[in-house]
């Protein structure tokens, strides 16, 4: 590929990721802020935990796709095992897949978990009539769960990369109907 074509492709990818992230962030922030403010404390905490979990799972996928070995999936693809061809495509596009999973989705989940944590803090303060601000404690717990979960997930992703990518490829193969059994 010529240098100019590569630069154009990278610029197009940047614009695509920028716009996608911007739109998803607006949509998810608006929905979560309005939804969380209308929910009781327990469901809000469950949504916070779910948001952290989604960020960790997509970080695992992002790491797995960069570590997985394409060769291990060729035998499955030749036997026409569901998801193998899609898994190979994921590995061949690992930089973009990792960017979408770990950066776009993972970072959006990180921002959302911070705003949800702030709303939960306000709910706790109002419900229990607290006069001190413990937002920093809630934020530290959320950050610790997120970073600790991602640290644990990276090890899992490295040890099980091909299995994880094949699982994701199987799901995507079913959703997009690209592969047939």
HELIX and SHEET records of a PDB file:
HELIX    1   1 UNK A    3  UNK A   38  1                                  36    
HELIX    2   2 UNK A   41  UNK A   67  1                                  27    
HELIX    3   3 UNK A   71  UNK A   78  1                                   8    
HELIX    4   4 UNK A   84  UNK A   92  1                                   9    
HELIX    5   5 UNK A   94  UNK A   98  1                                   5    
HELIX    6   6 UNK A   99  UNK A  105  3                                   7    
HELIX    7   7 UNK A  106  UNK A  128  1                                  23    
HELIX    8   8 UNK A  135  UNK A  159  1                                  25    
HELIX    9   9 UNK A  161  UNK A  176  1                                  16    
END                                                                             
